[in-house]
Amino acid sequence: MRQRPAWLGMKGLSGLLAGALLLLALLLQPGIGQAPPRRLTLVHFNDFYRIEGVEGRAKGGIARLGGLLERLRGQGPALALFGGDLLSPSLMSREFGGAQMIEGLNAVGLDAATFGNHEFDSRDGGVLLARLKESRFPWVSSNVRGADGSPFPGVAPRMVREAGGVRVGILAATLPAVRRPYVRYLPVLDSARQEAETLRRAGAELVIALTHLGMEEDLDLARRLPGVDLILGGHEHDAQLGRAGAALVLKADSDLRTAWVVEATVPAQGRPEFHARLVPLGMGIPQPPALRALEEKWLARLAERLGPDEPVARSEVALDGRESTLRFREGNLGNLVADAFREEGRCEISAVNGGAIRVDELLPPGALSRHQVAEILLFRNRVVRLRVPGSALAAALDHSAAQRGSGGFLQISGMRVAFDPGAPAGRRLRGAEAGGGPLRADRLYTLCTLDFLAEGGDGYAMWA
């Protein structure tokens, strides 16, 4: 027997309609019916060379990084990300090939790292390959490949990591500053765009570019890649914050003097939001005993390798080897090194890039130890003697003005220079004297400099 259809009376229909309208109203209210925003913490640092810290071990060091991460991870999901320059240069890395840095970052549980230019200081690539094999954390690089065009072992062009219920996509890019036969660089912008699109298709809700580029290149990347939410950079050694397009750009001070702590809020719809604070890693940061012991272990190994750190020279004045001086203006340690090049090489003039001087300390008056002297010029460069026309010298000085704030800024001897770093390229040099008189474009000058610069390093192609 066929059942009769059930009909709702007006009273029942009114009740059903009222319920539906109430549900619709609730769904239309902000936040109702939508997943709540998710939150996670990002910790970013870059250009980390000394596992034991700097400034008399009062700042930085792997133990303080571990203490910061331990505290933040106890409060909620947190990812630790590194923006390149790890394996070189430091006195300890010169002796041990950066093995101590990998052991330290393994111990603190790094979540991702990318290459800096100093990862390629090794001429044959053996050091890099050994350290990659020892790493228990992922390396990411979207634009660096081996000589055959394939990624280095253990290095991915992108990665996706879930944290706090958020699918975090990471791509990475490194400036093509160091040319080695075992390294091939892909175009930064093209490779980053391709990986950003791939990450979005893979469902990444927050896309981070982990970079080791100049700040202007980072800002250009942010303007051209709307699919990137956050750029965590390196290469510059002083803390920076910028914004271009929709992306925030952050860089910390070198050697873990500071780290950026970024609170990310990711809504169900729309772009992520960020609250960033620069955290000093000084005396107030706890140091887990096991990590402090790791620092001590490597310091003991260095002392055993090099022998006693005995006095070998004296200075009547403090010698300023700080990067905050030598990468921005004339410094007396830079003068001393450049003077030594000029006098020993019997040249009219000399120039050394500030980035070649690695002690990064204000050395007090008095005795200088063997280890301090070794750390002033860590790289195994040679001093070479060139004959360069004044026109090439003027171009180099103009380029140096543009490098203010980076390792390419020159410390000089036998010259007097006035420049405007904010002027356009080719117009930064306001005046120069060399060889006892005004700089002449048509005259040849004898110049003593490092082979690195003579081969075009740091952009000094005019000398190559």
DRENBATI-82551 format. One record per residue (C-alpha): x, y, z; residue in three letters. Coordinates in nm, 2 decimals, padded with zeros to 4 digits. Example, Ala and Ser with C-alpha at 12.3 -4.5 7.8 and 13.67 -1.06 7.14 Angstrom:
2
+--------+--------+--------+---------+
:     xx :     yy :     zz : residuo :
+--------+--------+--------+---------+
:  01.23 : -00.45 :  00.78 :     ALA :
:  01.37 : -00.11 :  00.71 :     SER :
+--------+--------+--------+---------+
//
This chain:
464
+--------+--------+--------+---------+
:     xx :     yy :     zz : residuo :
+--------+--------+--------+---------+
:  00.00 :  00.00 :  00.00 :     MET :
:  00.14 :  00.33 : -00.10 :     ARG :
:  00.21 :  00.57 :  00.18 :     GLN :
:  00.06 :  00.91 :  00.16 :     ARG :
:  00.31 :  01.20 :  00.14 :     PRO :
:  00.35 :  01.38 :  00.47 :     ALA :
:  00.26 :  01.74 :  00.45 :     TRP :
:  00.38 :  02.01 :  00.69 :     LEU :
:  00.12 :  02.24 :  00.82 :     GLY :
:  00.18 :  02.62 :  00.82 :     MET :
:  00.30 :  02.60 :  01.18 :     LYS :
:  00.55 :  02.33 :  01.10 :     GLY :
:  00.67 :  02.51 :  00.79 :     LEU :
:  00.71 :  02.83 :  00.98 :     SER :
:  00.92 :  02.66 :  01.24 :     GLY :
:  01.15 :  02.49 :  00.98 :     LEU :
:  01.19 :  02.82 :  00.79 :     LEU :
:  01.27 :  03.01 :  01.11 :     ALA :
:  01.53 :  02.75 :  01.20 :     GLY :
:  01.69 :  02.77 :  00.85 :     ALA :
:  01.71 :  03.14 :  00.86 :     LEU :
:  01.86 :  03.13 :  01.21 :     LEU :
:  02.13 :  02.89 :  01.09 :     LEU :
:  02.20 :  03.11 :  00.78 :     LEU :
:  02.24 :  03.41 :  01.00 :     ALA :
:  02.48 :  03.24 :  01.23 :     LEU :
:  02.69 :  03.11 :  00.93 :     LEU :
:  02.71 :  03.47 :  00.79 :     LEU :
:  02.84 :  03.61 :  01.12 :     GLN :
:  03.22 :  03.67 :  01.11 :     PRO :
:  03.41 :  03.36 :  01.24 :     GLY :
:  03.10 :  03.14 :  01.27 :     ILE :
:  03.12 :  02.83 :  01.07 :     GLY :
:  03.49 :  02.89 :  00.98 :     GLN :
:  03.79 :  02.71 :  01.11 :     ALA :
:  03.97 :  02.93 :  01.37 :     PRO :
:  04.31 :  03.08 :  01.27 :     PRO :
:  04.61 :  02.87 :  01.34 :     ARG :
:  04.93 :  02.99 :  01.50 :     ARG :
:  05.29 :  02.89 :  01.49 :     LEU :
:  05.63 :  03.05 :  01.58 :     THR :
:  05.92 :  03.09 :  01.34 :     LEU :
:  06.28 :  03.14 :  01.46 :     VAL :
:  06.52 :  03.28 :  01.20 :     HIS :
:  06.89 :  03.34 :  01.21 :     PHE :
:  07.16 :  03.37 :  00.95 :     ASN :
:  07.54 :  03.40 :  00.89 :     ASP :
:  07.64 :  03.19 :  01.19 :     PHE :
:  08.02 :  03.12 :  01.21 :     TYR :
:  08.13 :  03.07 :  01.57 :     ARG :
:  07.97 :  02.79 :  01.77 :     ILE :
:  08.11 :  02.93 :  02.09 :     GLU :
:  07.97 :  03.28 :  02.05 :     GLY :
:  08.13 :  03.62 :  02.01 :     VAL :
:  08.24 :  03.93 :  02.21 :     GLU :
:  08.40 :  03.72 :  02.48 :     GLY :
:  08.12 :  03.46 :  02.45 :     ARG :
:  07.88 :  03.72 :  02.59 :     ALA :
:  07.66 :  03.69 :  02.28 :     LYS :
:  07.55 :  03.42 :  02.05 :     GLY :
:  07.67 :  03.06 :  02.06 :     GLY :
:  07.48 :  02.73 :  02.00 :     ILE :
:  07.39 :  02.70 :  02.37 :     ALA :
:  07.19 :  03.02 :  02.37 :     ARG :
:  07.02 :  02.93 :  02.05 :     LEU :
:  06.92 :  02.59 :  02.21 :     GLY :
:  06.80 :  02.77 :  02.51 :     GLY :
:  06.57 :  03.00 :  02.31 :     LEU :
:  06.43 :  02.72 :  02.10 :     LEU :
:  06.37 :  02.50 :  02.41 :     GLU :
:  06.17 :  02.79 :  02.57 :     ARG :
:  05.96 :  02.86 :  02.25 :     LEU :
:  05.89 :  02.50 :  02.17 :     ARG :
:  05.76 :  02.45 :  02.52 :     GLY :
:  05.50 :  02.72 :  02.44 :     GLN :
:  05.37 :  02.58 :  02.11 :     GLY :
:  05.48 :  02.47 :  01.76 :     PRO :
:  05.80 :  02.64 :  01.65 :     ALA :
:  06.02 :  02.60 :  01.34 :     LEU :
:  06.39 :  02.70 :  01.34 :     ALA :
:  06.51 :  02.82 :  01.00 :     LEU :
:  06.86 :  02.92 :  00.89 :     PHE :
:  06.95 :  03.16 :  00.60 :     GLY :
:  07.30 :  03.05 :  00.51 :     GLY :
:  07.67 :  03.09 :  00.58 :     ASP :
:  07.76 :  02.82 :  00.83 :     LEU :
:  08.06 :  02.62 :  00.73 :     LEU :
:  08.31 :  02.90 :  00.69 :     SER :
:  08.48 :  03.13 :  00.78 :     PRO :
:  08.61 :  03.10 :  01.14 :     SER :
:  08.93 :  02.98 :  01.29 :     LEU :
:  08.76 :  02.66 :  01.41 :     MET :
:  08.60 :  02.60 :  01.07 :     SER :
:  08.93 :  02.65 :  00.90 :     ARG :
:  09.07 :  02.36 :  01.11 :     GLU :
:  08.76 :  02.13 :  01.12 :     PHE :
:  08.58 :  02.22 :  00.80 :     GLY :
:  08.26 :  02.33 :  00.98 :     GLY :
:  08.20 :  01.99 :  01.14 :     ALA :
:  08.13 :  02.16 :  01.47 :     GLN :
:  07.85 :  02.38 :  01.32 :     MET :
:  07.67 :  02.08 :  01.19 :     ILE :
:  07.70 :  01.90 :  01.52 :     GLU :
:  07.56 :  02.20 :  01.70 :     GLY :
:  07.26 :  02.25 :  01.46 :     LEU :
:  07.18 :  01.88 :  01.48 :     ASN :
:  07.17 :  01.91 :  01.86 :     ALA :
:  06.92 :  02.20 :  01.86 :     VAL :
:  06.69 :  02.04 :  01.60 :     GLY :
:  06.71 :  02.28 :  01.31 :     LEU :
:  06.41 :  02.25 :  01.08 :     ASP :
:  06.56 :  02.38 :  00.75 :     ALA :
:  06.87 :  02.55 :  00.62 :     ALA :
:  06.98 :  02.69 :  00.29 :     THR :
:  07.32 :  02.77 :  00.14 :     PHE :
:  07.52 :  03.09 :  00.19 :     GLY :
:  07.81 :  03.19 : -00.04 :     ASN :
:  08.06 :  03.07 :  00.22 :     HIS :
:  07.93 :  02.71 :  00.19 :     GLU :
:  08.13 :  02.70 : -00.13 :     PHE :
:  08.47 :  02.82 :  00.01 :     ASP :
:  08.61 :  02.47 : -00.03 :     SER :
:  08.77 :  02.46 : -00.37 :     ARG :
:  08.70 :  02.09 : -00.44 :     ASP :
:  08.36 :  02.06 : -00.27 :     GLY :
:  08.47 :  01.78 : -00.05 :     GLY :
:  08.40 :  01.97 :  00.27 :     VAL :
:  08.05 :  02.06 :  00.16 :     LEU :
:  07.96 :  01.70 :  00.07 :     LEU :
:  08.09 :  01.57 :  00.40 :     ALA :
:  07.89 :  01.82 :  00.60 :     ARG :
:  07.57 :  01.76 :  00.40 :     LEU :
:  07.61 :  01.39 :  00.48 :     LYS :
:  07.64 :  01.46 :  00.85 :     GLU :
:  07.33 :  01.69 :  00.86 :     SER :
:  07.03 :  01.55 :  01.04 :     ARG :
:  06.82 :  01.85 :  00.92 :     PHE :
:  06.70 :  01.92 :  00.57 :     PRO :
:  06.88 :  02.15 :  00.33 :     TRP :
:  06.68 :  02.34 :  00.07 :     VAL :
:  06.80 :  02.52 : -00.24 :     SER :
:  06.59 :  02.61 : -00.54 :     SER :
:  06.87 :  02.76 : -00.75 :     ASN :
:  07.19 :  02.58 : -00.66 :     VAL :
:  07.28 :  02.25 : -00.83 :     ARG :
:  07.59 :  02.03 : -00.87 :     GLY :
:  07.80 :  02.05 : -01.18 :     ALA :
:  07.58 :  01.80 : -01.36 :     ASP :
:  07.26 :  02.01 : -01.29 :     GLY :
:  07.12 :  01.78 : -01.03 :     SER :
:  07.07 :  01.88 : -00.66 :     PRO :
:  07.34 :  01.80 : -00.41 :     PHE :
:  07.28 :  01.48 : -00.21 :     PRO :
:  07.03 :  01.55 :  00.06 :     GLY :
:  06.93 :  01.89 : -00.08 :     VAL :
:  06.57 :  01.95 : -00.20 :     ALA :
:  06.45 :  02.23 : -00.42 :     PRO :
:  06.15 :  02.28 : -00.19 :     ARG :
:  05.99 :  02.13 :  00.12 :     MET :
:  05.66 :  02.12 :  00.29 :     VAL :
:  05.64 :  02.09 :  00.67 :     ARG :
:  05.33 :  02.08 :  00.89 :     GLU :
:  05.34 :  02.28 :  01.21 :     ALA :
:  05.05 :  02.39 :  01.43 :     GLY :
:  04.81 :  02.25 :  01.17 :     GLY :
:  04.96 :  02.47 :  00.90 :     VAL :
:  05.12 :  02.34 :  00.58 :     ARG :
:  05.44 :  02.55 :  00.56 :     VAL :
:  05.61 :  02.55 :  00.22 :     GLY :
:  05.98 :  02.65 :  00.20 :     ILE :
:  06.18 :  02.75 : -00.11 :     LEU :
:  06.53 :  02.89 : -00.10 :     ALA :
:  06.77 :  03.10 : -00.31 :     ALA :
:  07.14 :  03.19 : -00.29 :     THR :
:  07.33 :  03.46 : -00.47 :     LEU :
:  07.58 :  03.33 : -00.73 :     PRO :
:  07.88 :  03.50 : -00.56 :     ALA :
:  08.13 :  03.21 : -00.55 :     VAL :
:  08.21 :  03.03 : -00.87 :     ARG :
:  08.34 :  02.68 : -00.83 :     ARG :
:  08.36 :  02.39 : -01.09 :     PRO :
:  08.13 :  02.18 : -00.87 :     TYR :
:  07.85 :  02.44 : -00.84 :     VAL :
:  07.59 :  02.55 : -01.10 :     ARG :
:  07.35 :  02.84 : -01.03 :     TYR :
:  07.00 :  02.87 : -01.18 :     LEU :
:  06.84 :  03.21 : -01.22 :     PRO :
:  06.71 :  03.32 : -00.88 :     VAL :
:  06.38 :  03.47 : -00.98 :     LEU :
:  06.28 :  03.20 : -01.23 :     ASP :
:  06.36 :  02.91 : -00.99 :     SER :
:  06.19 :  03.08 : -00.70 :     ALA :
:  05.88 :  03.15 : -00.90 :     ARG :
:  05.86 :  02.79 : -01.02 :     GLN :
:  05.89 :  02.65 : -00.66 :     GLU :
:  05.64 :  02.90 : -00.52 :     ALA :
:  05.39 :  02.78 : -00.77 :     GLU :
:  05.47 :  02.42 : -00.70 :     THR :
:  05.43 :  02.47 : -00.33 :     LEU :
:  05.09 :  02.64 : -00.37 :     ARG :
:  04.97 :  02.35 : -00.59 :     ARG :
:  05.08 :  02.11 : -00.32 :     ALA :
:  04.86 :  02.29 : -00.07 :     GLY :
:  05.11 :  02.51 :  00.11 :     ALA :
:  04.91 :  02.77 :  00.32 :     GLU :
:  05.22 :  02.97 :  00.42 :     LEU :
:  05.51 :  03.00 :  00.17 :     VAL :
:  05.85 :  03.11 :  00.30 :     ILE :
:  06.15 :  03.21 :  00.09 :     ALA :
:  06.47 :  03.12 :  00.28 :     LEU :
:  06.73 :  03.33 :  00.11 :     THR :
:  07.10 :  03.44 :  00.10 :     HIS :
:  07.08 :  03.75 : -00.12 :     LEU :
:  07.14 :  04.12 : -00.09 :     GLY :
:  06.85 :  04.32 :  00.06 :     MET :
:  06.77 :  04.48 : -00.27 :     GLU :
:  06.74 :  04.14 : -00.43 :     GLU :
:  06.52 :  04.02 : -00.15 :     ASP :
:  06.29 :  04.32 : -00.20 :     LEU :
:  06.28 :  04.27 : -00.57 :     ASP :
:  06.19 :  03.90 : -00.51 :     LEU :
:  05.90 :  04.01 : -00.28 :     ALA :
:  05.77 :  04.25 : -00.54 :     ARG :
:  05.78 :  04.00 : -00.82 :     ARG :
:  05.65 :  03.69 : -00.64 :     LEU :
:  05.30 :  03.75 : -00.49 :     PRO :
:  05.29 :  03.38 : -00.40 :     GLY :
:  05.56 :  03.43 : -00.13 :     VAL :
:  05.43 :  03.54 :  00.22 :     ASP :
:  05.76 :  03.59 :  00.41 :     LEU :
:  06.13 :  03.62 :  00.31 :     ILE :
:  06.38 :  03.52 :  00.58 :     LEU :
:  06.72 :  03.63 :  00.45 :     GLY :
:  07.09 :  03.64 :  00.51 :     GLY :
:  07.42 :  03.77 :  00.37 :     HIS :
:  07.40 :  04.12 :  00.53 :     GLU :
:  07.54 :  04.09 :  00.88 :     HIS :
:  07.32 :  04.36 :  01.05 :     ASP :
:  06.95 :  04.31 :  01.14 :     ALA :
:  06.71 :  04.44 :  00.88 :     GLN :
:  06.34 :  04.46 :  00.83 :     LEU :
:  06.17 :  04.55 :  00.50 :     GLY :
:  05.85 :  04.50 :  00.31 :     ARG :
:  05.77 :  04.49 : -00.06 :     ALA :
:  05.46 :  04.37 : -00.23 :     GLY :
:  05.27 :  04.15 :  00.02 :     ALA :
:  05.58 :  04.00 :  00.18 :     ALA :
:  05.78 :  04.09 :  00.49 :     LEU :
:  06.16 :  04.06 :  00.46 :     VAL :
:  06.37 :  03.99 :  00.77 :     LEU :
:  06.75 :  03.94 :  00.84 :     LYS :
:  06.91 :  03.90 :  01.18 :     ALA :
:  07.25 :  04.01 :  01.31 :     ASP :
:  07.54 :  03.77 :  01.23 :     SER :
:  07.67 :  03.51 :  01.47 :     ASP :
:  07.35 :  03.48 :  01.66 :     LEU :
:  07.38 :  03.82 :  01.83 :     ARG :
:  07.01 :  03.83 :  01.75 :     THR :
:  06.74 :  03.61 :  01.61 :     ALA :
:  06.40 :  03.70 :  01.47 :     TRP :
:  06.11 :  03.54 :  01.64 :     VAL :
:  05.80 :  03.56 :  01.42 :     VAL :
:  05.45 :  03.48 :  01.54 :     GLU :
:  05.25 :  03.37 :  01.24 :     ALA :
:  04.87 :  03.36 :  01.23 :     THR :
:  04.72 :  03.17 :  00.94 :     VAL :
:  04.35 :  03.22 :  00.88 :     PRO :
:  04.12 :  02.97 :  00.70 :     ALA :
:  04.10 :  03.23 :  00.42 :     GLN :
:  04.32 :  03.52 :  00.33 :     GLY :
:  04.69 :  03.58 :  00.38 :     ARG :
:  04.89 :  03.50 :  00.69 :     PRO :
:  04.97 :  03.77 :  00.93 :     GLU :
:  05.30 :  03.82 :  01.11 :     PHE :
:  05.42 :  03.98 :  01.44 :     HIS :
:  05.81 :  03.99 :  01.44 :     ALA :
:  06.04 :  04.08 :  01.72 :     ARG :
:  06.42 :  04.09 :  01.72 :     LEU :
:  06.55 :  03.89 :  02.02 :     VAL :
:  06.91 :  03.96 :  02.15 :     PRO :
:  07.09 :  03.64 :  02.24 :     LEU :
:  07.29 :  03.77 :  02.53 :     GLY :
:  07.35 :  03.70 :  02.89 :     MET :
:  06.98 :  03.67 :  02.97 :     GLY :
:  06.92 :  03.37 :  02.75 :     ILE :
:  06.96 :  03.03 :  02.93 :     PRO :
:  07.22 :  02.79 :  02.81 :     GLN :
:  07.14 :  02.42 :  02.84 :     PRO :
:  07.44 :  02.24 :  03.00 :     PRO :
:  07.47 :  01.98 :  02.73 :     ALA :
:  07.50 :  02.25 :  02.46 :     LEU :
:  07.75 :  02.45 :  02.66 :     ARG :
:  07.95 :  02.13 :  02.70 :     ALA :
:  07.95 :  02.09 :  02.32 :     LEU :
:  08.10 :  02.44 :  02.28 :     GLU :
:  08.37 :  02.36 :  02.54 :     GLU :
:  08.45 :  02.03 :  02.36 :     LYS :
:  08.52 :  02.21 :  02.03 :     TRP :
:  08.72 :  02.49 :  02.20 :     LEU :
:  08.94 :  02.22 :  02.36 :     ALA :
:  08.99 :  02.05 :  02.02 :     ARG :
:  09.09 :  02.38 :  01.87 :     LEU :
:  09.34 :  02.45 :  02.14 :     ALA :
:  09.49 :  02.10 :  02.10 :     GLU :
:  09.51 :  02.15 :  01.72 :     ARG :
:  09.67 :  02.50 :  01.72 :     LEU :
:  09.88 :  02.48 :  02.04 :     GLY :
:  09.90 :  02.75 :  02.31 :     PRO :
:  09.73 :  03.08 :  02.23 :     ASP :
:  10.05 :  03.28 :  02.33 :     GLU :
:  10.12 :  03.65 :  02.27 :     PRO :
:  10.29 :  03.72 :  01.94 :     VAL :
:  10.25 :  04.10 :  01.90 :     ALA :
:  10.15 :  04.42 :  02.09 :     ARG :
:  09.94 :  04.72 :  02.00 :     SER :
:  09.94 :  05.05 :  02.18 :     GLU :
:  09.58 :  05.12 :  02.07 :     VAL :
:  09.26 :  04.92 :  02.04 :     ALA :
:  09.23 :  04.77 :  01.69 :     LEU :
:  08.88 :  04.78 :  01.55 :     ASP :
:  08.81 :  04.46 :  01.36 :     GLY :
:  08.43 :  04.48 :  01.40 :     ARG :
:  08.22 :  04.42 :  01.09 :     GLU :
:  08.00 :  04.71 :  01.20 :     SER :
:  08.31 :  04.93 :  01.13 :     THR :
:  08.49 :  04.76 :  00.85 :     LEU :
:  08.18 :  04.71 :  00.63 :     ARG :
:  08.07 :  05.07 :  00.66 :     PHE :
:  08.37 :  05.30 :  00.70 :     ARG :
:  08.74 :  05.33 :  00.75 :     GLU :
:  08.88 :  05.13 :  01.04 :     GLY :
:  09.22 :  05.12 :  01.20 :     ASN :
:  09.26 :  04.75 :  01.16 :     LEU :
:  09.16 :  04.78 :  00.80 :     GLY :
:  09.42 :  05.05 :  00.76 :     ASN :
:  09.68 :  04.83 :  00.92 :     LEU :
:  09.61 :  04.54 :  00.69 :     VAL :
:  09.60 :  04.76 :  00.38 :     ALA :
:  09.92 :  04.94 :  00.48 :     ASP :
:  10.10 :  04.60 :  00.53 :     ALA :
:  09.99 :  04.49 :  00.18 :     PHE :
:  10.12 :  04.81 :  00.02 :     ARG :
:  10.45 :  04.82 :  00.21 :     GLU :
:  10.53 :  04.45 :  00.17 :     GLU :
:  10.42 :  04.44 : -00.19 :     GLY :
:  10.60 :  04.77 : -00.27 :     ARG :
:  10.29 :  04.91 : -00.44 :     CYS :
:  10.17 :  05.27 : -00.47 :     GLU :
:  09.82 :  05.18 : -00.34 :     ILE :
:  09.64 :  04.88 : -00.19 :     SER :
:  09.29 :  04.77 : -00.12 :     ALA :
:  09.14 :  04.48 :  00.08 :     VAL :
:  08.77 :  04.40 :  00.11 :     ASN :
:  08.63 :  04.44 :  00.46 :     GLY :
:  08.48 :  04.09 :  00.44 :     GLY :
:  08.83 :  03.94 :  00.43 :     ALA :
:  08.90 :  04.06 :  00.79 :     ILE :
:  08.71 :  03.81 :  01.00 :     ARG :
:  08.81 :  03.87 :  01.37 :     VAL :
:  08.49 :  04.07 :  01.43 :     ASP :
:  08.61 :  04.21 :  01.76 :     GLU :
:  08.74 :  04.53 :  01.91 :     LEU :
:  09.08 :  04.41 :  02.01 :     LEU :
:  09.19 :  04.59 :  02.33 :     PRO :
:  09.54 :  04.76 :  02.36 :     PRO :
:  09.81 :  04.52 :  02.47 :     GLY :
:  09.91 :  04.18 :  02.36 :     ALA :
:  09.78 :  04.01 :  02.05 :     LEU :
:  09.76 :  03.63 :  02.06 :     SER :
:  09.84 :  03.37 :  01.79 :     ARG :
:  09.48 :  03.28 :  01.75 :     HIS :
:  09.37 :  03.65 :  01.72 :     GLN :
:  09.63 :  03.72 :  01.45 :     VAL :
:  09.53 :  03.40 :  01.27 :     ALA :
:  09.16 :  03.51 :  01.28 :     GLU :
:  09.23 :  03.85 :  01.13 :     ILE :
:  09.29 :  03.71 :  00.78 :     LEU :
:  09.13 :  03.36 :  00.79 :     LEU :
:  09.11 :  03.29 :  00.42 :     PHE :
:  09.41 :  03.13 :  00.25 :     ARG :
:  09.44 :  03.41 : -00.01 :     ASN :
:  09.75 :  03.55 : -00.17 :     ARG :
:  09.85 :  03.91 : -00.20 :     VAL :
:  09.90 :  04.00 : -00.57 :     VAL :
:  10.05 :  04.30 : -00.75 :     ARG :
:  09.86 :  04.45 : -01.04 :     LEU :
:  09.90 :  04.74 : -01.28 :     ARG :
:  09.56 :  04.90 : -01.32 :     VAL :
:  09.45 :  05.22 : -01.51 :     PRO :
:  09.30 :  05.50 : -01.31 :     GLY :
:  08.97 :  05.45 : -01.49 :     SER :
:  08.94 :  05.09 : -01.35 :     ALA :
:  09.05 :  05.22 : -01.01 :     LEU :
:  08.77 :  05.48 : -01.02 :     ALA :
:  08.52 :  05.22 : -01.12 :     ALA :
:  08.63 :  05.00 : -00.83 :     ALA :
:  08.60 :  05.29 : -00.58 :     LEU :
:  08.25 :  05.37 : -00.71 :     ASP :
:  08.16 :  05.00 : -00.67 :     HIS :
:  08.30 :  05.00 : -00.32 :     SER :
:  08.07 :  05.28 : -00.22 :     ALA :
:  07.77 :  05.07 : -00.33 :     ALA :
:  07.90 :  04.78 : -00.12 :     GLN :
:  07.88 :  04.98 :  00.20 :     ARG :
:  07.73 :  04.75 :  00.46 :     GLY :
:  07.86 :  04.43 :  00.30 :     SER :
:  08.19 :  04.25 :  00.28 :     GLY :
:  08.28 :  04.42 : -00.05 :     GLY :
:  08.34 :  04.76 :  00.11 :     PHE :
:  08.71 :  04.84 :  00.06 :     LEU :
:  08.97 :  04.93 :  00.32 :     GLN :
:  09.25 :  05.12 :  00.14 :     ILE :
:  09.60 :  05.25 :  00.17 :     SER :
:  09.78 :  05.52 : -00.04 :     GLY :
:  09.45 :  05.68 : -00.14 :     MET :
:  09.21 :  05.94 : -00.02 :     ARG :
:  08.85 :  05.90 : -00.13 :     VAL :
:  08.52 :  06.09 : -00.10 :     ALA :
:  08.20 :  05.92 : -00.20 :     PHE :
:  07.82 :  05.94 : -00.18 :     ASP :
:  07.68 :  05.58 : -00.14 :     PRO :
:  07.33 :  05.70 : -00.22 :     GLY :
:  07.42 :  05.84 : -00.57 :     ALA :
:  07.35 :  05.64 : -00.89 :     PRO :
:  07.60 :  05.39 : -01.02 :     ALA :
:  07.89 :  05.56 : -01.18 :     GLY :
:  07.84 :  05.89 : -00.99 :     ARG :
:  07.91 :  05.78 : -00.63 :     ARG :
:  08.28 :  05.87 : -00.64 :     LEU :
:  08.31 :  06.24 : -00.55 :     ARG :
:  08.69 :  06.27 : -00.55 :     GLY :
:  09.00 :  06.06 : -00.52 :     ALA :
:  09.37 :  06.10 : -00.48 :     GLU :
:  09.62 :  05.82 : -00.55 :     ALA :
:  10.00 :  05.80 : -00.59 :     GLY :
:  10.05 :  06.14 : -00.44 :     GLY :
:  09.81 :  06.34 : -00.66 :     GLY :
:  09.46 :  06.35 : -00.81 :     PRO :
:  09.34 :  06.02 : -00.96 :     LEU :
:  09.40 :  06.02 : -01.33 :     ARG :
:  09.20 :  05.80 : -01.56 :     ALA :
:  09.48 :  05.75 : -01.81 :     ASP :
:  09.76 :  05.67 : -01.56 :     ARG :
:  09.87 :  05.31 : -01.46 :     LEU :
:  09.89 :  05.25 : -01.08 :     TYR :
:  10.06 :  04.96 : -00.90 :     THR :
:  09.80 :  04.80 : -00.68 :     LEU :
:  09.84 :  04.53 : -00.41 :     CYS :
:  09.53 :  04.34 : -00.33 :     THR :
:  09.40 :  03.99 : -00.26 :     LEU :
:  09.38 :  03.73 : -00.54 :     ASP :
:  09.01 :  03.70 : -00.46 :     PHE :
:  08.95 :  04.06 : -00.57 :     LEU :
:  09.19 :  04.04 : -00.86 :     ALA :
:  08.98 :  03.75 : -01.00 :     GLU :
:  08.66 :  03.96 : -00.98 :     GLY :
:  08.53 :  03.86 : -00.64 :     GLY :
:  08.27 :  04.08 : -00.47 :     ASP :
:  08.19 :  04.23 : -00.80 :     GLY :
:  08.53 :  04.38 : -00.88 :     TYR :
:  08.53 :  04.26 : -01.24 :     ALA :
:  08.71 :  04.57 : -01.35 :     MET :
:  09.03 :  04.42 : -01.20 :     TRP :
:  08.99 :  04.07 : -01.35 :     ALA :
+--------+--------+--------+---------+
//
